[in-house]
Amino acid sequence: MTWWREGDSQARRALVAASLGWMLDSFDINLYALVLPSLMVSLAIDSATSGTIQSLMLISAAAGGIVFGVLADRYGRTRALMASVLIYSVFTAACGFAASAVQLAVFRILLGLGMGGEWASGAALVSESWPERHRNKALALMQSSWAIGFALAAAANWLVQDVFALDWRAVFFVGVLPALLTFWIRRSVREPAMWQATRASTDRPTLSHALAGPMLPITVALTFMNACTLFAYWGFNTWVPSFLRASPASGGAGFSNATMNGLVIANNVGMWFGYVTFGWASDAWGRRRTYVGYLLMAAALVLVYTSMRNVWALIVLGPLTSFFATGYFSGFGAVTAEFYPSAVRATAQGLTYNVGRIASAFAPAVAGSIARTHGYAAALSIASAAFVLAALTWVFIPDKK
């Protein structure tokens, strides 16, 4: 990776910090989906309630993303990043103490505040630390750490529940470990020079100036496109573990917990490759063409994946589906970085990403309700329609600034 050597030591540290924060964010947030089959039995809650709890977390994450975007612009990218990591770590562990659906919902809502803040802070930190010619690649590498975190969560779930024979609560307790990352960030990562220069300037653009006027159509299109992709992601990935575990009579695949974790890890291998290759693909073919291609392939593959019950077919289809159904997220930070100036970049990225997340927050609840009445295949297939809508939105988004 010759481009890696072209970044200075601070740029590389910023990318490592943001990537670890995003990886551990994924680790913590996805533990819920993995323990859901056991959790639902233990707390006596149904799929609709479980989906609603996840939806509440996503609404909270949207609020956290917007708030932390403002905080990152005002007080610094690294400070906001550290605060977000601490919040999601502490309240992930707290989920292990939940004795009812209400308590679990409260802890997930508080966890969501930190989860939402991490992306806005980390994406701004990486965008402003790396040269523009390598921004796509750096952000793609950062985004790819989500897949690693998801796979580590599946591995942790397998170790805790299958190897050590502990219950789902112990899985959540592991989620406090990311808090240790904040000590390294505080000691090793400095604020980007671009942010420091903007902070010292007296001529700073306002948020309304950056988002309104001629920018308003682009801002609306970016927000809607992101809402569709996040709706598809959470509607699909929240319920994939339950789909793999549920009995064939209820529309599931009927696999064991160990097999489910193995399939989830395999999916995340494909997800990682989708993330890291998106930056190169968009540099070669343009962001619009690459985005639309990924989204339409995802729409088709989700439908095929949900129709399969054979473990070997799912081993092949899972990574391929995840490659296209998540890789496009690597491009969103680069797209927004090009449109918005540094003084309001984290706020604008947090706004466009997290207002979209508010809409997507309904996905787990909607999919959970459909799963209860029509089975998991029908529930997961709603992601396909959302992917098609996201692809159509690119008619309104310029390919480059």
C-alpha positions in Angstrom: 0.0 0.0 0.0 2.2 2.9 -1.3 -0.6 5.4 -0.5 -0.3 4.5 3.2 3.4 5.7 3.3 2.4 9.0 1.7 0.5 10.0 4.9 2.4 11.4 7.8 2.5 9.8 11.2 -0.4 11.9 12.5 -2.5 10.9 9.5 -1.8 7.2 10.1 -2.6 7.5 13.8 -5.8 9.3 13.0 -6.8 6.6 10.6 -5.9 3.9 13.2 -7.9 5.7 15.9 -11.0 6.2 13.8 -10.8 2.6 12.5 -10.5 1.1 15.9 -13.3 3.3 17.2 -15.6 2.2 14.3 -14.5 -1.5 14.6 -15.3 -1.5 18.4 -18.5 0.4 17.7 -19.6 -2.4 15.4 -18.5 -5.0 17.9 -20.7 -3.5 20.6 -23.7 -2.6 18.5 -23.9 -6.0 16.8 -23.8 -8.0 20.0 -27.5 -7.4 20.3 -28.4 -9.1 17.0 -26.2 -12.1 17.9 -27.6 -12.7 21.4 -31.2 -11.8 20.3 -32.5 -15.4 20.1 -31.3 -16.2 23.7 -32.3 -12.7 25.0 -35.9 -13.0 23.6 -36.4 -16.2 25.6 -34.8 -14.9 28.8 -36.7 -11.6 28.9 -39.9 -13.1 27.4 -40.1 -10.5 24.6 -41.3 -11.1 21.0 -39.7 -10.1 17.7 -41.8 -7.0 17.4 -40.6 -5.7 20.8 -37.0 -6.7 20.0 -37.1 -4.8 16.8 -38.6 -1.8 18.5 -35.8 -1.7 21.0 -33.3 -1.7 18.1 -35.2 1.0 16.4 -35.1 3.2 19.5 -31.4 2.7 19.6 -31.0 3.9 16.0 -33.1 7.0 16.7 -30.8 7.7 19.7 -27.8 7.1 17.4 -29.2 9.7 15.0 -29.4 12.2 17.8 -26.0 11.3 19.0 -24.5 11.7 15.5 -25.9 15.2 15.1 -24.9 16.3 18.5 -21.4 14.9 18.3 -21.0 16.4 14.8 -21.5 19.8 16.4 -19.2 19.0 19.3 -16.5 17.8 16.9 -16.6 21.0 14.9 -16.5 23.1 18.1 -14.2 21.2 20.5 -12.2 18.9 18.2 -12.5 15.6 16.4 -10.4 13.6 19.0 -12.3 14.8 22.0 -15.6 14.0 20.4 -14.3 10.6 19.3 -13.1 9.7 22.9 -16.4 10.7 24.4 -18.4 8.6 22.0 -16.3 5.5 22.6 -16.7 5.8 26.3 -20.5 6.2 26.1 -21.1 3.2 23.9 -18.7 1.0 25.8 -20.2 1.7 29.2 -23.8 1.2 28.2 -23.1 -1.9 26.1 -21.9 -3.5 29.4 -24.9 -2.1 31.2 -27.2 -4.1 28.8 -26.0 -7.2 30.5 -27.7 -6.1 33.7 -31.1 -5.5 32.1 -33.9 -7.4 33.9 -36.7 -6.2 31.6 -37.4 -5.0 28.1 -37.8 -1.4 29.5 -34.4 -1.5 31.2 -32.8 -3.0 28.0 -34.4 -0.2 25.9 -33.0 2.5 28.2 -29.4 1.1 28.0 -29.7 0.7 24.2 -30.9 4.3 23.8 -27.9 5.6 25.9 -25.5 3.3 24.0 -26.9 4.7 20.7 -25.8 8.2 21.6 -22.2 7.2 21.6 -22.6 4.9 18.6 -24.0 7.7 16.5 -21.3 10.1 17.5 -18.3 7.9 16.6 -18.9 7.9 12.8 -19.2 11.7 12.5 -16.1 12.4 14.6 -14.0 9.6 13.0 -15.0 10.4 9.4 -14.1 14.1 9.9 -10.8 13.2 11.6 -9.7 10.9 8.7 -11.0 13.3 5.9 -9.0 16.2 7.2 -5.8 14.2 8.0 -5.2 12.6 4.6 -4.4 14.2 1.3 -7.5 14.5 -1.0 -6.0 12.0 -3.5 -6.0 9.3 -0.9 -9.2 10.3 1.0 -11.3 7.6 -0.6 -8.9 4.8 0.3 -8.4 6.0 3.9 -12.1 6.3 4.5 -12.7 2.9 2.9 -10.1 1.3 5.2 -11.8 3.0 8.2 -15.2 1.8 7.1 -13.9 -1.8 6.5 -13.2 -2.1 10.3 -17.0 -2.3 10.8 -16.9 -5.8 9.3 -14.0 -6.8 11.5 -15.9 -5.6 14.6 -19.0 -7.6 13.5 -17.0 -10.7 13.0 -15.2 -10.3 16.4 -18.7 -9.9 17.9 -19.8 -13.2 16.4 -16.6 -14.8 17.7 -17.1 -13.4 21.2 -20.7 -14.6 21.2 -19.5 -18.1 20.2 -16.8 -18.2 22.9 -19.0 -16.9 25.6 -22.2 -18.9 24.9 -20.8 -22.1 23.3 -17.3 -22.6 24.6 -17.6 -21.2 28.1 -21.4 -22.0 28.4 -22.2 -18.5 29.8 -25.5 -16.8 29.1 -26.1 -13.7 26.9 -25.5 -11.3 29.7 -21.8 -12.1 29.8 -21.5 -11.3 26.0 -22.6 -7.7 26.7 -20.0 -7.4 29.6 -17.2 -8.0 27.0 -18.4 -4.8 25.3 -16.8 -2.5 28.0 -13.3 -3.3 26.6 -13.4 -0.6 23.9 -13.2 2.1 26.6 -9.5 1.3 26.9 -9.0 2.8 23.4 -9.6 6.3 24.7 -6.4 6.3 26.7 -4.4 5.7 23.5 -6.3 8.3 21.5 -5.7 10.9 24.2 -2.0 10.3 24.3 -1.2 9.7 20.6 -3.7 11.5 18.2 -3.7 15.2 17.6 -6.3 17.4 16.0 -6.0 17.8 12.3 -4.1 21.0 11.1 -7.1 21.8 8.9 -9.5 21.9 11.9 -7.0 24.0 13.9 -6.7 26.5 11.1 -10.4 26.8 10.7 -10.9 27.2 14.4 -8.5 30.1 14.4 -10.1 31.8 11.4 -12.6 34.6 11.9 -14.2 33.9 8.5 -16.1 30.7 9.1 -19.0 29.6 7.1 -22.3 29.0 8.9 -24.2 25.7 8.8 -27.2 27.4 7.1 -24.8 28.8 4.5 -23.3 25.4 3.9 -26.5 23.4 3.8 -29.1 25.8 2.4 -29.4 27.7 -0.9 -27.9 25.8 -3.8 -26.6 23.1 -1.4 -30.1 22.2 -0.2 -31.1 19.7 -3.0 -27.8 17.9 -2.6 -28.2 17.8 1.2 -31.7 16.4 0.9 -30.6 13.8 -1.7 -27.7 12.7 0.4 -29.9 12.3 3.4 -32.6 10.4 1.6 -30.0 8.1 -0.1 -28.4 7.4 3.2 -31.8 6.8 4.9 -32.5 4.1 2.3 -29.2 2.4 2.6 -29.3 2.4 6.4 -32.9 1.1 6.4 -31.8 -1.8 4.2 -28.7 -2.5 6.3 -30.5 -2.5 9.7 -33.6 -4.2 8.4 -31.5 -7.0 7.0 -28.6 -7.4 9.5 -30.6 -7.1 12.7 -32.6 -10.2 11.8 -30.1 -12.3 9.8 -28.9 -14.2 13.0 -32.5 -14.8 14.0 -33.4 -16.0 10.4 -30.5 -18.4 10.6 -31.5 -19.7 14.0 -35.3 -19.8 13.6 -37.0 -23.1 12.7 -38.1 -23.8 9.1 -41.7 -23.7 10.3 -41.3 -20.0 11.1 -39.5 -19.2 7.9 -36.0 -19.6 9.3 -33.0 -21.8 8.3 -33.0 -23.8 11.5 -29.2 -23.8 12.2 -27.5 -24.1 15.6 -25.9 -21.1 17.4 -22.4 -22.2 16.4 -23.4 -22.5 12.7 -25.1 -19.1 12.8 -22.0 -17.5 14.2 -19.9 -19.1 11.5 -22.1 -17.9 8.8 -22.1 -14.4 10.2 -18.3 -14.4 10.3 -18.3 -15.6 6.7 -20.7 -12.7 5.8 -18.3 -10.2 7.3 -15.4 -11.5 5.3 -17.3 -10.4 2.2 -18.3 -7.2 3.9 -14.7 -6.3 4.6 -13.7 -6.8 1.0 -16.7 -4.8 -0.1 -15.6 -1.9 2.1 -11.9 -1.8 1.2 -12.4 -2.2 -2.6 -15.1 0.5 -2.9 -12.6 3.3 -2.6 -10.5 1.9 -5.5 -13.6 1.2 -7.6 -15.0 4.6 -7.1 -11.7 6.2 -8.1 -11.6 4.1 -11.2 -15.2 4.3 -12.3 -16.7 7.3 -10.5 -18.7 7.3 -7.3 -22.1 7.4 -8.9 -21.5 4.4 -11.2 -19.9 2.4 -8.4 -22.6 3.3 -5.8 -25.5 2.4 -8.2 -23.8 -0.8 -9.2 -23.3 -2.0 -5.6 -26.8 -1.0 -4.6 -28.5 -2.8 -7.5 -26.4 -6.0 -7.0 -27.3 -5.8 -3.3 -31.0 -5.6 -4.1 -30.9 -8.8 -6.2 -28.6 -10.8 -3.9 -30.7 -10.1 -0.8 -33.7 -11.7 -2.5 -31.6 -14.8 -3.4 -30.1 -15.1 0.1 -33.4 -15.0 1.9 -34.7 -17.8 -0.4 -31.9 -20.2 0.6 -31.9 -22.8 3.4 -28.8 -24.9 2.5 -25.8 -24.1 4.6 -23.3 -24.4 1.7 -25.3 -22.1 -0.5 -25.5 -19.6 2.3 -21.7 -19.8 2.9 -21.2 -18.8 -0.8 -24.0 -16.3 -1.0 -23.5 -14.6 2.4 -20.1 -13.0 1.7 -21.1 -12.0 -1.8 -24.4 -10.4 -0.6 -22.5 -8.6 2.2 -19.8 -7.4 -0.3 -22.4 -5.4 -2.2 -24.9 -4.7 0.6 -22.5 -2.8 2.8 -19.4 -1.8 0.7 -21.0 1.4 -0.5 -20.8 2.9 3.1 -17.1 3.5 2.4 -18.0 6.2 -0.1 -20.4 8.3 2.0 -17.7 10.1 4.1 -15.7 11.0 0.9 -18.8 12.3 -0.8 -19.8 14.6 2.1 -16.2 15.7 2.6 -16.2 17.1 -0.9 -19.3 19.1 -0.6 -19.0 20.7 2.9 -16.2 23.0 4.2 -14.1 22.1 7.2 -15.7 24.5 9.6 -19.1 22.7 9.4 -17.9 19.3 7.9 -18.5 17.1 10.9 -21.8 18.8 11.6 -22.9 18.3 8.0 -21.7 14.7 7.9 -23.4 14.0 11.2 -26.6 15.6 9.9 -26.8 13.9 6.5 -25.9 10.6 8.0 -28.0 10.7 11.1 -31.2 12.3 9.8 -31.2 9.4 7.4 -30.7 7.1 10.3 -33.9 8.4 11.9 -35.8 7.1 9.0 -33.9 3.9 9.0 -34.6 3.4 12.6 -38.0 2.0 11.7 -36.4 -0.9 9.8 -35.8 -3.3 12.7 -39.3 -2.8 14.1 -40.9 -3.1 10.6 -38.9 -6.2 9.8 -39.7 -7.7 13.2 -43.4 -7.2 12.8 -43.3 -8.7 9.3 -41.2 -11.7 10.6 -43.9 -12.3 13.2 -46.8 -12.4 10.7 -45.2 -13.5 7.4 -41.9 -15.1 8.3 -38.2 -14.1 8.1 -37.8 -14.3 4.3 -40.5 -11.7 3.8 -39.1 -9.5 6.5 -35.6 -9.5 5.2 -36.7 -8.8 1.6 -37.8 -5.3 2.4 -34.1 -4.4 2.3 -34.1 -5.1 -1.5 -36.7 -2.4 -2.2 -34.7 0.1 0.0 -31.6 -0.6 -2.0 -33.4 0.1 -5.3 -34.7 3.4 -3.9 -31.2 4.4 -2.8 -29.8 3.7 -6.3 -32.5 5.9 -7.9 -31.6 8.8 -5.6 -28.2 9.1 -7.4 -29.9 10.9 -10.2 -29.9 14.0 -7.9 -26.4 13.7 -6.6 -23.4 15.1 -8.6 -20.7 12.6 -9.3 -18.0 15.0 -8.1 -17.9 18.5 -6.7 
